[in-house]
Amino acid sequence: MTFFLNTMLFAFLALFPILNPPAMAPVFLQLTGGVKESQRNHLAALIGFYTWVFLTTLLVVGGWMLKLLGISIPVIAIAGGLLLFHSAWHMLNRDPKLSESDKAELQTYLLDQAFFPLTMPVTAGPGAMAVTLSLVPRGPIWHPQTLMSFLGTTCGIGLAALTVFLFYRYGTKVIRKLGATGEATITQISAFVLLAIGVQIVWGGLRELIRGI
């Protein structure tokens, strides 16, 4: 039991700073600014669930699939970083006042984007993917300790995904209490931070590829 709890806590502490739900809540609010409150809450639940499913699936089969397809973590980092940069750039430059047609369009397709791009790469991006792959247990797959490590890590991922849901679901209410000016300031700062993260992820991927040459 101690081994299980230690594994679960280690996985949670490794993923929580990378997922960073407190900092990503304003980003989520900005990206879903044109949808109804009930739909935003539904999206928060979907993103939390998809984060757990995606990272758990990556934990179980990701390492082998990447080797089979010949895809390296640096390549994933570059692709994900470019997607983050694209999302952040539009957040920084778009008109904050959406037309009624824009709002209707958002309400139509945002639920379909709960996994991509709202879960991956906005929430669970290349950093979370790299950390998850680093948590893959060593040893024979059917060994009891390996199976216990898989279970503990999966539960740790679940705890991290739960914090994503909680911050996305309830953190936006705190942001709104700051008023329109405070909300706009936080979301613009968050967009800029997200832009910088995207650049950093791309640079990290390029650096790893250059080192491998």
PyMOL commands that set and color helices and strands:
alter all, ss='L'
color gray80, all
select helices_A, chain A and resi 2-19+21-31+37-69+73-93+100-109+111-113+118-123+126-134+144-177+179-211
alter helices_A, ss='H'
color red, helices_A
deselect
rebuild
show_as cartoon
